[in-house]
Amino acid sequence: MARRRERRGEPSQDRRKDRVGPATREEKLNDSDASERKLIGIFILFFIIIPAVSVLVYVYKYGSGTKRLEPVITERGPIKTDINFQEILTENTNVAGNESQRNYDYPVLAYITPWNSKGYEMAKRFNSKFTHLSPVWYDLKSHGNSLILEGRHNADKGWISELRMRGNALILPRIVLEAFPTELLKKKKQMDKAIDLMVTECKEMEYDGIVLESWSRWAAYGVLHNPDLRNMALKFIKQLGHALHSVASTRNPKQQLQLVYVVGPPHSDALQQHDFGPADLQSLSGSVDGFSLMTYDFSGPNNPGPNAPLNWIRFTLRLLLGSTGNNAQRLAPKIFLGINFYGNDFILSEGSGGAGAILGRDYLSLLENHRPQLQWEKNSGEHFFVYFDDNNVRHAVFYPSLMSIYMRLEEARFWGTGISIWEIGQGLDYFFDLL
Ligand SMILES: *[C@@H]1O[C@H](CO)[C@@H](O)[C@H](O)[C@H]1NC(C)=O
């Protein structure tokens, strides 16, 4: 999952040329232009039956929102579901509010990637809107029988000191644990070495802690399917948390170094052994300062659709936190609910053409070139549009809008969580007005 996310920074390299995906739920309403007879059977399956079934499953599982959304009046003006491409093109650079003023008091973690430099600018410009900044800089790797922490060459000290002059956001670089996990988890020496490398880097570079991503790797290696290794994995995270907490920040001696841990949403509503579940949340909550919850990538090239359906976000939070009670109140503030600032351009009909993750600038050029009609998808709480490319191949584009982001920010407030944004260089400027 992390690998996919990383590629997302360079969508042009992520083009999927030969994919024929089933249609989105809306597609079943449209006529298709398939002409070859032998394709008709496939066509019916892909474009009618599968979408029809997925609507049913989707509505059944996540409920349907039939309530019409009224415009929300905010300081930057009304936020609506009924928008057109022209409004987005003219308004996206218009940041109406005070760039230092926050609209929410919960924690806001922003990811920044070195391959998309706009994120560095946004972090400076909207500095006071963030409480945690996580530049995606490090990998902890196996190196023969030992371990190395790679990525210091990415660290930009000038940028860090500018940020620190302007605001108080904690700087917690992300580290991906690439190291071969069974070695790491079974050998105490390796475990200690890994922890030491990370703590030492924080001290030497004067970071406020780290964001660690390892769960998806461990799941991929099968580590989490083995109960003993799974326990070792949890133990490793706890030990790392305690090691970081035992060190005072160089900048602010009253503050300990922090650990934010990245977790993915469960793969289905029946929790699997390799899923990060409520018991894990509970078990780690004493050693981890925050959980960056990746509530996005719900859809993919093989099942085009919304990136982060709101009902699915609710389902995930309910699963992790329980529906009510003290537990939720205690644990919710540690969760950084994931919000995507990227979108997807999916191919819906057979043919060639680019498809994959898109950034704000890609979205704007699609709007300019195709002047599409934007539609609001009630169930997911996302905007999308359909267009035909130069080869007459049909695409569906899902990209965040003011309304979709606003609804997710409010959702976080409702649950008492914070938010995390992947990643701030991929959005449109006026999104930051809402934070
Ligand atoms: C913007 O917000 C900050 C923080 O609340 C405040 O200190 C500053 O005076 C505001 N600036 C303007 C121009 O209102």
The ligand as an SDF file (V2000), in Angstrom:
LIG
                    3D

 14 14  0  0  0  0  0  0  0  0999 V2000
   -4.7290   36.0060   11.3130 C   0  0  0  0  0  0  0  0  0  0  0  0
   -4.8550   35.0600   12.3690 O   0  0  0  0  0  0  0  0  0  0  0  0
   -3.8220   35.1490   13.3450 C   0  0  0  0  0  0  0  0  0  0  0  0
   -4.0270   33.9660   14.2730 C   0  0  0  0  0  0  0  0  0  0  0  0
   -5.3070   33.8960   14.7660 O   0  0  0  0  0  0  0  0  0  0  0  0
   -3.8700   36.4930   14.0290 C   0  0  0  0  0  0  0  0  0  0  0  0
   -2.8470   36.5950   14.9740 O   0  0  0  0  0  0  0  0  0  0  0  0
   -3.7170   37.5740   12.9780 C   0  0  0  0  0  0  0  0  0  0  0  0
   -3.8660   38.8530   13.5720 O   0  0  0  0  0  0  0  0  0  0  0  0
   -4.7500   37.4280   11.8750 C   0  0  0  0  0  0  0  0  0  0  0  0
   -4.4470   38.3700   10.8010 N   0  0  0  0  0  0  0  0  0  0  0  0
   -5.3700   39.1580   10.2670 C   0  0  0  0  0  0  0  0  0  0  0  0
   -4.8980   40.0260    9.1550 C   0  0  0  0  0  0  0  0  0  0  0  0
   -6.5190   39.1660   10.6700 O   0  0  0  0  0  0  0  0  0  0  0  0
  1  2  1  0
  1 10  1  0
  2  3  1  0
  3  4  1  0
  3  6  1  0
  4  5  1  0
  6  7  1  0
  6  8  1  0
  8  9  1  0
  8 10  1  0
 10 11  1  0
 11 12  1  0
 12 13  1  0
 12 14  2  0
M  END
$$$$
